[in-house]
C-alpha cells in the first residue's frame, strides 16, 4: 500500500467540506492508495501538468505519484467545477 500525504490546501479544503462528503472523498483516496496503478474509470491523467485527477461524485482530487517513495500526494480537493478545469 502506498502512503498518502496531503498539502495544506487539501487539508483546509477537506476540513471545510461537509463531514459526510469529506469522509467519502478520504475513503476514495485511501482506496486509490491501495493500488494507484489499478484501472479506475474515475481517474484521468492531467494534460499540460504532471498529475492525475480523481473524481468523487461532484468533487475532484488532484494528486501526483512519487514512485521512489510510494506516496500519493494530494495537492488539491474541491468541487469539480473548481478543481477539474
Secondary structure, 3 states (H helix, E strand, C coil): CCEEEECHHHHHHHHHCCHHHHHHHHHHHHHHHHCCCCCCCCEEECCCCCCEEEEECCEEEEEEEEHHHCEEEEEEEEEHHHHCC
